[in-house]
Amino acid sequence: VCIHRVRSCSGIRFIKSKYVCVFDKSALKFSHQQRLFRTSAVSCGQIVQFKLSDIGEGITEVTVKEWYIKEGDSVSQFDSICEVQSDKASVTITSRYDGIIRKLHYNLDEIAYVGKPLVDIEIDASKGVSPEEDVVETPPMSHEEHTHQEIKGHKTLATPAVRRLAMENNIKLSEVVGTGKDNRILKEDILNYLAKQTGAILPPSPKAEIIPPLPKSETVPAAPKDRARKIPVPVSRPIVFSGKDKTEPVTGFHKAMVKTMSAALKIPHFGYCDEIDLTQLVQLREELKPLAQIRGVKLSFMPFFIKAASLGLLQYPILNASLDESCQNVTYKASHNIGVAMDTEQGLIVPNVKNVQVCSVFEIASELNRLQSLGSAGQLGTNDLSGGTFTLSNIGTIGGTYAKPVILPPEVAIGALGKIQVLPRFNGKGEVFKAQIMNVSWSADHRIIDGATMARFSNLWKSYLENPASMLLDLK
């Protein structure tokens, strides 16, 4: 059949009969059904240049770390497109449209700029687009080719490893039900979805959820093995001497460190050091650690350090304040958003635990576990990294006794915690005993904080840690 046709308000009509060749009845029936009555089968697509919107914090450029889609993939609204990293945080960019990806404007590790096109998405022309988007007309495409991959969109949360597993198995994340926190999709969810599709039987996997303590007769399954499995094993890399200098741009979190430390040079730092006897706290943690593990939380010393600092800040709120640039006004922060410095592959990052003043030690430990997991995966968001009011840096996890921490503006105080050492000390009777000693180094903004205030705060913080039971009197 050779038919020349045009679209009109009244339908499709033949132009010239001489264009109709000889054909059989089956061909006429198929042509009549598909071409005359299903006029919606042909639609004019539009390509929308989806631009990188402003992600806040004055960020103008980001680095593309991972694509979750490729050219030709069908996406729905709120489906994740890519992960980008600024000098402050990692952000997942989601789609605003239902359509098909036609072009990726950047390769991995390239710099993308706010306001510039990120991807081209082909959408249904009948839906229209917002006026600020650049639209390019494209050739018609059949409706069947477009819609058989479309899925009703909803916001999906998943780590890059989970998204990669889904892509390798051609699974749309919007079809998978997440069982993690805030409906986050876990690796087990992908495997279970695959099992349903293929008929395979997978062993049930434990969920990281809070469960009531088990009776004493029941035992906790193989905790030491699990802990050993989570310890990262250093990989030895061969050292190659090229004999040439190498120049790289300062990007990502290193760029943020340059800005922050340059601003910190304007602050006159006051230093104060002391040692803490953690013998009682070490014993208390050993008793509580199995209970926390049963509830799915790893309990370290840091939650106790953070909670003790918050109790001290209630007595000395000047340490939880900020000073404006003109040094004319001091703002006392109501929330204790205590930051924890973390060493990651991307560089130094300082996420913070929000509203510590109303959190229990267990809640702080749970939040720290979440932040550490996201930090290791490079998935910390802007909300996790912003809004800090006070900071603790645990250099003891790497190895070190004393440090000279640098204040993170606009905060006015920071503490560096050394490693815990077993050292001989004298008790009240003059007898030598084995003590668990940790050193702490404080830095404060000497423009508004004097040495006596820093010392009194440190002594109060020290008393809480040396006598952990005393914290019960002030817990909210």
Rosetta blueprint (number, residue, H / E / L):
1 V L
2 C L
3 I L
4 H L
5 R E
6 V E
7 R E
8 S E
9 C L
10 S L
11 G E
12 I E
13 R E
14 F E
15 I L
16 K L
17 S H
18 K H
19 Y H
20 V L
21 C L
22 V L
23 F L
24 D L
25 K H
26 S H
27 A H
28 L H
29 K H
30 F H
31 S H
32 H H
33 Q H
34 Q H
35 R H
36 L H
37 F H
38 R L
39 T H
40 S H
41 A H
42 V E
43 S E
44 C E
45 G E
46 Q E
47 I E
48 V E
49 Q E
50 F E
51 K E
52 L L
53 S L
54 D L
55 I L
56 G L
57 E L
58 G L
59 I L
60 T L
61 E E
62 V E
63 T E
64 V E
65 K E
66 E E
67 W E
68 Y L
69 I L
70 K L
71 E L
72 G L
73 D L
74 S E
75 V E
76 S L
77 Q L
78 F L
79 D L
80 S E
81 I E
82 C E
83 E E
84 V E
85 Q E
86 S L
87 D L
88 K L
89 A L
90 S E
91 V E
92 T E
93 I E
94 T E
95 S L
96 R L
97 Y L
98 D L
99 G E
100 I E
101 I E
102 R E
103 K E
104 L E
105 H L
106 Y L
107 N L
108 L L
109 D L
110 E L
111 I E
112 A E
113 Y E
114 V L
115 G L
116 K L
117 P E
118 L E
119 V E
120 D E
121 I E
122 E E
123 I E
124 D E
125 A H
126 S H
127 K H
128 G L
129 V L
130 S L
131 P L
132 E L
133 E L
134 D L
135 V E
136 V E
137 E E
138 T E
139 P E
140 P E
141 M E
142 S E
143 H H
144 E H
145 E H
146 H H
147 T H
148 H L
149 Q L
150 E L
151 I L
152 K L
153 G L
154 H L
155 K L
156 T L
157 L L
158 A E
159 T L
160 P H
161 A H
162 V H
163 R H
164 R H
165 L H
166 A H
167 M H
168 E H
169 N L
170 N L
171 I L
172 K L
173 L H
174 S H
175 E H
176 V L
177 V L
178 G L
179 T L
180 G L
181 K H
182 D H
183 N H
184 R L
185 I E
186 L L
187 K H
188 E H
189 D H
190 I H
191 L H
192 N H
193 Y H
194 L H
195 A H
196 K H
197 Q H
198 T H
199 G L
200 A L
201 I L
202 L L
203 P L
204 P L
205 S L
206 P L
207 K L
208 A L
209 E L
210 I L
211 I L
212 P L
213 P L
214 L L
215 P L
216 K L
217 S L
218 E L
219 T L
220 V L
221 P L
222 A L
223 A H
224 P H
225 K H
226 D H
227 R H
228 A H
229 R H
230 K H
231 I L
232 P L
233 V L
234 P L
235 V L
236 S L
237 R L
238 P L
239 I L
240 V L
241 F L
242 S L
243 G L
244 K L
245 D L
246 K L
247 T L
248 E L
249 P L
250 V L
251 T L
252 G H
253 F H
254 H H
255 K H
256 A H
257 M H
258 V H
259 K H
260 T H
261 M H
262 S H
263 A H
264 A H
265 L L
266 K L
267 I L
268 P L
269 H E
270 F E
271 G E
272 Y E
273 C E
274 D E
275 E E
276 I E
277 D E
278 L L
279 T H
280 Q H
281 L H
282 V H
283 Q H
284 L H
285 R H
286 E H
287 E H
288 L H
289 K H
290 P H
291 L H
292 A H
293 Q H
294 I H
295 R L
296 G L
297 V L
298 K L
299 L L
300 S L
301 F L
302 M H
303 P H
304 F H
305 F H
306 I H
307 K H
308 A H
309 A H
310 S H
311 L H
312 G H
313 L H
314 L H
315 Q H
316 Y L
317 P H
318 I H
319 L H
320 N H
321 A E
322 S E
323 L E
324 D L
325 E L
326 S L
327 C L
328 Q L
329 N L
330 V E
331 T E
332 Y E
333 K L
334 A L
335 S L
336 H L
337 N L
338 I E
339 G E
340 V E
341 A E
342 M E
343 D E
344 T E
345 E L
346 Q L
347 G E
348 L E
349 I E
350 V L
351 P L
352 N E
353 V E
354 K L
355 N L
356 V H
357 Q H
358 V H
359 C L
360 S L
361 V H
362 F H
363 E H
364 I H
365 A H
366 S H
367 E H
368 L H
369 N H
370 R H
371 L H
372 Q H
373 S H
374 L H
375 G H
376 S H
377 A H
378 G L
379 Q L
380 L L
381 G L
382 T H
383 N H
384 D H
385 L H
386 S L
387 G L
388 G L
389 T L
390 F E
391 T E
392 L E
393 S E
394 N E
395 I H
396 G H
397 T H
398 I L
399 G L
400 G L
401 T L
402 Y L
403 A L
404 K L
405 P L
406 V L
407 I L
408 L L
409 P L
410 P L
411 E L
412 V L
413 A E
414 I E
415 G E
416 A E
417 L E
418 G E
419 K E
420 I E
421 Q E
422 V E
423 L E
424 P E
425 R E
426 F E
427 N L
428 G L
429 K L
430 G L
431 E L
432 V E
433 F E
434 K E
435 A E
436 Q E
437 I E
438 M E
439 N E
440 V E
441 S E
442 W E
443 S E
444 A E
445 D E
446 H L
447 R L
448 I L
449 I L
450 D L
451 G H
452 A H
453 T H
454 M H
455 A H
456 R H
457 F H
458 S H
459 N H
460 L H
461 W H
462 K H
463 S H
464 Y H
465 L H
466 E H
467 N L
468 P H
469 A H
470 S H
471 M H
472 L H
473 L H
474 D L
475 L L
476 K L
